[in-house]
Amino acid sequence: MSKIGPEAGLSKLIAPHTVEEFLTNMWPHEVLTVHGVGNTLSELTAIPILKTVDSLLNAWPKLVQVHLPDVADESSSIDATPKDAKKLFENRMALLFN
């Protein structure tokens, strides 16, 4: 029987890590990066607004937090309009949508 609900969605986002491992050992003090997600996020990427960064930026109604390249920390970030955030993203800066 497959899981349903928030835990099932979280398990897809953080695979190959388990939800228990993530919540016990990582969250909220460590950043988790998962490479090569393949089709594990297909349910999310099937949502038109989430297909590309451009589509999300084009629809985003608020400011976007842009993380500057000098320090890997939220204190080294600025708030930008979606239009400006797109330019900064193209220059290899990370975006956070809150």
MDAnalysis code that builds the backbone (N, CA, C; Angstrom):
import MDAnalysis as mda
import numpy as np

u = mda.Universe.empty(294, n_residues=98, atom_resindex=np.repeat(np.arange(98), 3), trajectory=True)
u.add_TopologyAttr("name", ["N", "CA", "C"] * 98)
u.add_TopologyAttr("resid", np.arange(1, 99))
u.add_TopologyAttr("resname", ["MET", "SER", "LYS", "ILE", "GLY", "PRO", "GLU", "ALA", "GLY", "LEU", "SER", "LYS", "LEU", "ILE", "ALA", "PRO", "HIS", "THR", "VAL", "GLU", "GLU", "PHE", "LEU", "THR", "ASN", "MET", "TRP", "PRO", "HIS", "GLU", "VAL", "LEU", "THR", "VAL", "HIS", "GLY", "VAL", "GLY", "ASN", "THR", "LEU", "SER", "GLU", "LEU", "THR", "ALA", "ILE", "PRO", "ILE", "LEU", "LYS", "THR", "VAL", "ASP", "SER", "LEU", "LEU", "ASN", "ALA", "TRP", "PRO", "LYS", "LEU", "VAL", "GLN", "VAL", "HIS", "LEU", "PRO", "ASP", "VAL", "ALA", "ASP", "GLU", "SER", "SER", "SER", "ILE", "ASP", "ALA", "THR", "PRO", "LYS", "ASP", "ALA", "LYS", "LYS", "LEU", "PHE", "GLU", "ASN", "ARG", "MET", "ALA", "LEU", "LEU", "PHE", "ASN"])
u.atoms.positions = np.array([
    [0.847, -1.177, 0.000],
    [0.000, 0.000, 0.000],
    [0.893, 1.240, 0.000],
    [0.616, 2.184, -0.876],
    [1.446, 3.384, -0.955],
    [0.990, 4.414, 0.068],
    [1.953, 5.241, 0.459],
    [1.653, 6.301, 1.415],
    [0.887, 7.412, 0.717],
    [0.059, 8.102, 1.482],
    [-0.594, 9.298, 0.969],
    [-0.387, 10.400, 1.986],
    [-0.538, 11.621, 1.559],
    [-0.411, 12.746, 2.461],
    [0.953, 13.397, 2.407],
    [1.187, 14.359, 3.310],
    [2.414, 15.147, 3.292],
    [3.690, 14.323, 3.393],
    [3.695, 13.266, 4.199],
    [4.916, 12.477, 4.353],
    [5.302, 11.806, 3.042],
    [4.314, 11.360, 2.277],
    [4.612, 10.739, 0.981],
    [5.253, 11.751, 0.048],
    [4.735, 12.976, 0.028],
    [5.325, 14.017, -0.808],
    [6.720, 14.371, -0.364],
    [6.928, 14.479, 0.937],
    [8.252, 14.795, 1.460],
    [9.235, 13.690, 1.128],
    [8.812, 12.446, 1.231],
    [9.732, 11.342, 0.943],
    [10.197, 11.383, -0.508],
    [9.342, 11.811, -1.422],
    [9.751, 11.941, -2.822],
    [10.749, 13.079, -2.997],
    [10.549, 14.158, -2.274],
    [11.440, 15.316, -2.408],
    [12.837, 15.058, -1.867],
    [12.951, 14.259, -0.832],
    [14.256, 14.100, -0.171],
    [14.922, 12.763, -0.443],
    [14.299, 11.908, -1.257],
    [14.915, 10.610, -1.590],
    [16.308, 10.840, -2.161],
    [17.278, 10.042, -1.797],
    [17.212, 8.730, -1.174],
    [17.200, 8.765, 0.354],
    [17.139, 9.946, 0.956],
    [17.072, 10.038, 2.414],
    [15.657, 9.708, 2.881],
    [15.538, 9.154, 4.066],
    [14.213, 8.873, 4.612],
    [13.702, 10.098, 5.345],
    [12.387, 10.162, 5.516],
    [11.788, 11.270, 6.258],
    [12.326, 11.275, 7.682],
    [12.406, 10.097, 8.298],
    [12.913, 10.006, 9.673],
    [14.347, 10.520, 9.763],
    [15.210, 10.098, 8.838],
    [16.606, 10.551, 8.830],
    [16.679, 12.065, 8.651],
    [15.898, 12.588, 7.725],
    [15.897, 14.023, 7.460],
    [15.458, 14.814, 8.688],
    [14.330, 14.430, 9.287],
    [13.799, 15.182, 10.427],
    [14.660, 15.034, 11.676],
    [15.292, 13.886, 11.847],
    [16.106, 13.637, 13.034],
    [17.496, 14.247, 12.929],
    [18.120, 14.103, 11.770],
    [19.535, 14.466, 11.655],
    [19.825, 15.761, 10.909],
    [18.886, 16.264, 10.157],
    [19.192, 17.406, 9.296],
    [18.352, 18.644, 9.588],
    [17.050, 18.500, 9.501],
    [16.155, 19.642, 9.607],
    [16.089, 20.156, 11.029],
    [16.090, 21.421, 11.308],
    [16.187, 22.537, 10.370],
    [17.596, 23.130, 10.280],
    [18.603, 22.415, 10.719],
    [19.940, 22.999, 10.858],
    [20.876, 22.757, 9.685],
    [20.533, 21.862, 8.788],
    [21.409, 21.560, 7.656],
    [20.657, 21.712, 6.347],
    [21.376, 22.149, 5.352],
    [20.816, 22.233, 4.009],
    [20.876, 20.847, 3.384],
    [19.824, 20.452, 2.733],
    [19.798, 19.155, 2.055],
    [19.740, 19.400, 0.557],
    [20.692, 18.848, -0.151],
    [20.712, 18.916, -1.608],
    [20.651, 17.499, -2.139],
    [19.731, 17.266, -3.041],
    [19.604, 15.955, -3.665],
    [19.797, 16.150, -5.161],
    [20.794, 15.484, -5.714],
    [21.088, 15.585, -7.141],
    [20.459, 14.420, -7.893],
    [20.167, 14.650, -9.153],
    [19.658, 13.572, -10.001],
    [18.300, 13.070, -9.577],
    [17.350, 13.967, -9.405],
    [16.037, 13.555, -8.916],
    [15.227, 12.784, -9.950],
    [15.631, 12.842, -11.209],
    [14.941, 12.066, -12.241],
    [13.459, 12.357, -12.282],
    [12.654, 11.317, -12.294],
    [11.200, 11.476, -12.369],
    [10.530, 11.521, -11.007],
    [11.304, 11.579, -9.943],
    [10.693, 11.555, -8.613],
    [9.836, 12.785, -8.347],
    [10.069, 13.854, -9.075],
    [9.288, 15.073, -8.876],
    [8.286, 15.304, -10.002],
    [7.986, 14.268, -10.761],
    [7.126, 14.425, -11.937],
    [5.745, 14.975, -11.589],
    [5.224, 14.640, -10.420],
    [3.916, 15.167, -10.030],
    [3.980, 16.675, -9.816],
    [5.104, 17.156, -9.306],
    [5.267, 18.599, -9.127],
    [5.550, 19.299, -10.447],
    [6.457, 18.737, -11.227],
    [6.825, 19.393, -12.481],
    [5.729, 19.301, -13.535],
    [4.710, 18.494, -13.293],
    [3.564, 18.447, -14.199],
    [2.668, 19.670, -14.023],
    [2.816, 20.373, -12.912],
    [2.054, 21.599, -12.677],
    [2.667, 22.679, -13.566],
    [1.894, 23.271, -14.476],
    [2.462, 24.204, -15.455],
    [3.331, 25.311, -14.861],
    [2.926, 25.891, -13.762],
    [3.691, 26.992, -13.174],
    [5.057, 26.531, -12.652],
    [5.208, 25.234, -12.398],
    [6.465, 24.716, -11.852],
    [7.350, 24.033, -12.896],
    [6.980, 24.086, -14.151],
    [7.764, 23.413, -15.197],
    [9.148, 24.020, -15.362],
    [9.239, 25.341, -15.255],
    [10.533, 26.014, -15.414],
    [10.642, 27.154, -14.420],
    [11.854, 27.592, -14.189],
    [12.056, 28.762, -13.325],
    [11.380, 29.972, -13.960],
    [11.492, 30.102, -15.276],
    [10.854, 31.231, -15.964],
    [9.347, 31.254, -15.743],
    [8.688, 30.098, -15.854],
    [7.235, 30.078, -15.676],
    [6.851, 30.449, -14.247],
    [7.646, 30.021, -13.281],
    [7.368, 30.388, -11.895],
    [7.595, 31.879, -11.678],
    [8.698, 32.401, -12.194],
    [8.978, 33.834, -12.052],
    [7.917, 34.682, -12.751],
    [7.446, 34.241, -13.903],
    [6.424, 35.002, -14.635],
    [5.107, 35.074, -13.877],
    [4.827, 34.090, -13.055],
    [3.568, 34.050, -12.312],
    [3.702, 34.518, -10.866],
    [4.928, 34.657, -10.376],
    [5.146, 34.946, -8.959],
    [4.710, 36.373, -8.638],
    [3.810, 36.561, -7.650],
    [3.275, 37.894, -7.369],
    [4.085, 38.722, -6.367],
    [5.066, 38.110, -5.739],
    [5.781, 38.798, -4.661],
    [7.266, 38.900, -4.978],
    [7.999, 39.501, -4.048],
    [9.447, 39.568, -4.181],
    [10.048, 38.178, -4.004],
    [11.207, 37.988, -4.586],
    [11.939, 36.727, -4.510],
    [13.224, 36.993, -3.739],
    [13.576, 36.106, -2.842],
    [14.837, 36.244, -2.109],
    [15.952, 35.668, -2.980],
    [16.956, 36.494, -3.260],
    [18.077, 36.090, -4.106],
    [19.305, 35.964, -3.225],
    [19.920, 34.792, -3.249],
    [21.105, 34.536, -2.434],
    [22.347, 34.874, -3.236],
    [23.099, 35.821, -2.719],
    [24.289, 36.309, -3.399],
    [25.418, 35.294, -3.282],
    [26.338, 35.302, -4.224],
    [27.359, 34.251, -4.272],
    [28.479, 34.364, -3.245],
    [28.569, 35.478, -2.521],
    [29.719, 35.659, -1.627],
    [29.678, 34.794, -0.375],
    [28.496, 34.560, 0.181],
    [28.369, 33.766, 1.402],
    [27.136, 32.871, 1.265],
    [27.268, 31.610, 1.631],
    [26.134, 30.683, 1.567],
    [25.295, 30.821, 2.829],
    [24.577, 31.929, 2.923],
    [23.848, 32.242, 4.141],
    [22.724, 33.199, 3.781],
    [21.587, 33.069, 4.463],
    [20.472, 33.957, 4.162],
    [20.763, 35.411, 4.496],
    [21.781, 35.673, 5.321],
    [22.134, 37.060, 5.613],
    [22.775, 37.725, 4.403],
    [23.202, 36.933, 3.446],
    [23.785, 37.462, 2.218],
    [22.782, 37.292, 1.085],
    [21.613, 37.874, 1.287],
    [20.578, 37.780, 0.267],
    [19.886, 39.126, 0.133],
    [19.230, 39.296, -0.987],
    [18.453, 40.505, -1.231],
    [17.078, 40.091, -1.726],
    [16.117, 40.985, -1.573],
    [14.797, 40.769, -2.147],
    [14.760, 41.465, -3.498],
    [14.234, 40.780, -4.497],
    [14.195, 41.326, -5.849],
    [12.845, 41.043, -6.487],
    [12.489, 41.882, -7.440],
    [11.286, 41.612, -8.218],
    [11.527, 40.345, -9.033],
    [10.471, 39.674, -9.444],
    [10.676, 38.492, -10.279],
    [11.500, 38.784, -11.538],
    [11.304, 39.948, -12.142],
    [12.068, 40.314, -13.346],
    [13.561, 40.411, -13.034],
    [13.900, 41.089, -11.936],
    [15.313, 41.207, -11.553],
    [15.871, 39.866, -11.078],
    [15.037, 39.089, -10.390],
    [15.481, 37.777, -9.910],
    [15.860, 36.874, -11.083],
    [15.143, 36.990, -12.184],
    [15.468, 36.188, -13.369],
    [16.879, 36.506, -13.852],
    [17.218, 37.781, -13.915],
    [18.560, 38.186, -14.356],
    [19.624, 37.664, -13.390],
    [19.345, 37.751, -12.104],
    [20.308, 37.284, -11.105],
    [20.459, 35.762, -11.163],
    [19.361, 35.061, -11.379],
    [19.415, 33.602, -11.522],
    [20.268, 33.212, -12.729],
    [20.138, 33.961, -13.807],
    [20.944, 33.703, -15.003],
    [22.433, 33.914, -14.728],
    [22.734, 34.664, -13.661],
    [24.118, 34.880, -13.246],
    [24.503, 33.962, -12.089],
    [23.818, 32.825, -12.010],
    [24.157, 31.720, -11.102],
    [23.895, 32.016, -9.623],
    [22.908, 32.850, -9.347],
    [22.514, 33.088, -7.965],
    [21.276, 32.253, -7.657],
    [21.164, 31.820, -6.422],
    [20.051, 30.965, -6.001],
    [18.832, 31.813, -5.657],
    [17.658, 31.250, -5.899],
    [16.405, 31.937, -5.609],
    [15.625, 31.180, -4.545],
    [14.952, 31.952, -3.690],
    [14.080, 31.367, -2.673],
    [12.724, 32.036, -2.787],
    [11.693, 31.224, -2.995],
    [10.329, 31.718, -3.124],
    [9.616, 31.469, -1.800],
    [9.268, 32.535, -1.103],
    [8.562, 32.408, 0.179],
    [7.117, 32.812, 0.014],
])
